[in-house]
Amino acid sequence: MTDERTVEGEISVREAGRRGGTKTRDRHGREHYVTIGRAGGEVVKTRQDSDFYRRMGEKGGKAILEKHGKEYFTAMGRKGGEKMLRERGHEYFAAIGRLSALKRRQQEEA
């Protein structure tokens, strides 16, 4: 990385931020960021309604769709399903299928 210095020999705001972040990481470790991130999340939760998270997820999903295309989501879903099958086995999916069929029958009868 090149040294980002202004004409006067002072470092740029970007470089100062990078140095400060590195120093904070070295001093406090990863757990510090986990703690402050969790605290920030709690503040957001008290200031925003539950629809806020839906909107943010939708916005992020649209950005990923534009960047990677529909095939990306298909591949992610397949990869996740294969991992679940390896970790939980066929019976897990069979149980989900039975619950889904039961719920569908209940809805049809209502």
C-alpha positions as YAML, in Angstrom:
chain: A
units: angstrom
residues:
- id: 1
  name: MET
  ca: [0.00, 0.00, 0.00]
- id: 2
  name: THR
  ca: [1.34, 3.42, -0.86]
- id: 3
  name: ASP
  ca: [1.75, 5.95, 1.90]
- id: 4
  name: GLU
  ca: [-1.14, 8.40, 1.49]
- id: 5
  name: ARG
  ca: [0.32, 11.76, 2.47]
- id: 6
  name: THR
  ca: [-0.91, 15.21, 1.62]
- id: 7
  name: VAL
  ca: [1.33, 17.93, 0.25]
- id: 8
  name: GLU
  ca: [2.02, 19.12, 3.79]
- id: 9
  name: GLY
  ca: [3.21, 15.64, 4.77]
- id: 10
  name: GLU
  ca: [0.15, 14.78, 6.87]
- id: 11
  name: ILE
  ca: [-1.60, 11.46, 6.42]
- id: 12
  name: SER
  ca: [-4.98, 11.27, 4.73]
- id: 13
  name: VAL
  ca: [-8.23, 10.65, 6.60]
- id: 14
  name: ARG
  ca: [-8.39, 7.18, 5.02]
- id: 15
  name: GLU
  ca: [-4.90, 6.27, 6.23]
- id: 16
  name: ALA
  ca: [-5.60, 7.67, 9.70]
- id: 17
  name: GLY
  ca: [-8.76, 5.56, 9.91]
- id: 18
  name: ARG
  ca: [-6.90, 2.45, 8.77]
- id: 19
  name: ARG
  ca: [-4.17, 2.97, 11.34]
- id: 20
  name: GLY
  ca: [-6.68, 3.66, 14.11]
- id: 21
  name: GLY
  ca: [-8.69, 0.56, 13.22]
- id: 22
  name: THR
  ca: [-5.58, -1.60, 13.19]
- id: 23
  name: LYS
  ca: [-4.46, -0.24, 16.56]
- id: 24
  name: THR
  ca: [-7.94, -0.82, 18.07]
- id: 25
  name: ARG
  ca: [-7.99, -4.37, 16.71]
- id: 26
  name: ASP
  ca: [-4.55, -5.10, 18.12]
- id: 27
  name: ARG
  ca: [-5.38, -3.57, 21.49]
- id: 28
  name: HIS
  ca: [-8.88, -4.99, 22.07]
- id: 29
  name: GLY
  ca: [-9.17, -8.01, 19.78]
- id: 30
  name: ARG
  ca: [-12.10, -9.44, 17.82]
- id: 31
  name: GLU
  ca: [-14.36, -9.72, 20.86]
- id: 32
  name: HIS
  ca: [-14.41, -5.91, 21.14]
- id: 33
  name: TYR
  ca: [-16.03, -5.64, 17.71]
- id: 34
  name: VAL
  ca: [-18.51, -8.38, 18.57]
- id: 35
  name: THR
  ca: [-19.49, -6.52, 21.74]
- id: 36
  name: ILE
  ca: [-19.91, -3.10, 20.14]
- id: 37
  name: GLY
  ca: [-21.73, -4.61, 17.17]
- id: 38
  name: ARG
  ca: [-24.17, -6.36, 19.47]
- id: 39
  name: ALA
  ca: [-24.72, -3.13, 21.43]
- id: 40
  name: GLY
  ca: [-25.35, -1.23, 18.20]
- id: 41
  name: GLY
  ca: [-27.82, -3.88, 17.10]
- id: 42
  name: GLU
  ca: [-29.72, -3.51, 20.37]
- id: 43
  name: VAL
  ca: [-29.97, 0.25, 19.86]
- id: 44
  name: VAL
  ca: [-31.27, -0.23, 16.31]
- id: 45
  name: LYS
  ca: [-33.82, -2.75, 17.60]
- id: 46
  name: THR
  ca: [-35.21, -0.20, 20.06]
- id: 47
  name: ARG
  ca: [-35.39, 2.58, 17.46]
- id: 48
  name: GLN
  ca: [-36.75, 0.65, 14.48]
- id: 49
  name: ASP
  ca: [-39.82, -1.48, 13.94]
- id: 50
  name: SER
  ca: [-39.63, -5.09, 12.81]
- id: 51
  name: ASP
  ca: [-40.37, -4.02, 9.24]
- id: 52
  name: PHE
  ca: [-36.97, -2.28, 9.19]
- id: 53
  name: TYR
  ca: [-35.18, -5.63, 9.10]
- id: 54
  name: ARG
  ca: [-37.42, -6.89, 6.29]
- id: 55
  name: ARG
  ca: [-36.67, -3.78, 4.24]
- id: 56
  name: MET
  ca: [-32.92, -4.09, 4.85]
- id: 57
  name: GLY
  ca: [-32.96, -7.77, 3.88]
- id: 58
  name: GLU
  ca: [-34.94, -6.99, 0.76]
- id: 59
  name: LYS
  ca: [-32.54, -4.20, -0.18]
- id: 60
  name: GLY
  ca: [-29.52, -6.46, 0.35]
- id: 61
  name: GLY
  ca: [-31.13, -9.30, -1.56]
- id: 62
  name: LYS
  ca: [-31.84, -7.04, -4.54]
- id: 63
  name: ALA
  ca: [-28.23, -5.81, -4.54]
- id: 64
  name: ILE
  ca: [-26.92, -9.38, -4.52]
- id: 65
  name: LEU
  ca: [-29.37, -10.37, -7.26]
- id: 66
  name: GLU
  ca: [-28.17, -7.49, -9.45]
- id: 67
  name: LYS
  ca: [-24.53, -8.34, -8.81]
- id: 68
  name: HIS
  ca: [-24.65, -12.16, -9.08]
- id: 69
  name: GLY
  ca: [-27.92, -13.08, -10.80]
- id: 70
  name: LYS
  ca: [-30.63, -15.60, -9.98]
- id: 71
  name: GLU
  ca: [-28.26, -18.55, -10.42]
- id: 72
  name: TYR
  ca: [-26.33, -17.41, -7.34]
- id: 73
  name: PHE
  ca: [-29.37, -17.90, -5.11]
- id: 74
  name: THR
  ca: [-30.09, -21.26, -6.73]
- id: 75
  name: ALA
  ca: [-26.53, -22.41, -6.03]
- id: 76
  name: MET
  ca: [-26.66, -21.08, -2.44]
- id: 77
  name: GLY
  ca: [-29.91, -22.92, -1.77]
- id: 78
  name: ARG
  ca: [-28.59, -26.15, -3.23]
- id: 79
  name: LYS
  ca: [-25.36, -25.89, -1.24]
- id: 80
  name: GLY
  ca: [-27.29, -25.21, 1.99]
- id: 81
  name: GLY
  ca: [-29.67, -28.08, 1.35]
- id: 82
  name: GLU
  ca: [-26.81, -30.49, 0.71]
- id: 83
  name: LYS
  ca: [-25.12, -29.41, 3.95]
- id: 84
  name: MET
  ca: [-28.35, -29.88, 5.92]
- id: 85
  name: LEU
  ca: [-28.73, -33.35, 4.42]
- id: 86
  name: ARG
  ca: [-25.18, -34.27, 5.44]
- id: 87
  name: GLU
  ca: [-25.60, -32.87, 8.97]
- id: 88
  name: ARG
  ca: [-29.18, -33.90, 9.77]
- id: 89
  name: GLY
  ca: [-29.89, -36.77, 7.42]
- id: 90
  name: HIS
  ca: [-32.82, -37.79, 5.27]
- id: 91
  name: GLU
  ca: [-35.19, -38.20, 8.23]
- id: 92
  name: TYR
  ca: [-35.00, -34.46, 8.95]
- id: 93
  name: PHE
  ca: [-36.36, -33.64, 5.48]
- id: 94
  name: ALA
  ca: [-38.96, -36.39, 5.74]
- id: 95
  name: ALA
  ca: [-40.19, -34.88, 9.03]
- id: 96
  name: ILE
  ca: [-40.42, -31.43, 7.48]
- id: 97
  name: GLY
  ca: [-42.39, -32.89, 4.58]
- id: 98
  name: ARG
  ca: [-44.82, -34.60, 6.94]
- id: 99
  name: LEU
  ca: [-45.36, -31.37, 8.91]
- id: 100
  name: SER
  ca: [-45.90, -29.43, 5.71]
- id: 101
  name: ALA
  ca: [-48.47, -31.95, 4.44]
- id: 102
  name: LEU
  ca: [-50.28, -31.87, 7.79]
- id: 103
  name: LYS
  ca: [-50.42, -28.07, 7.76]
- id: 104
  name: ARG
  ca: [-51.73, -28.08, 4.18]
- id: 105
  name: ARG
  ca: [-54.49, -30.56, 5.07]
- id: 106
  name: GLN
  ca: [-55.48, -28.44, 8.06]
- id: 107
  name: GLN
  ca: [-55.71, -25.35, 5.90]
- id: 108
  name: GLU
  ca: [-57.82, -27.17, 3.31]
- id: 109
  name: GLU
  ca: [-60.22, -28.41, 5.98]
- id: 110
  name: ALA
  ca: [-60.65, -24.95, 7.51]
...
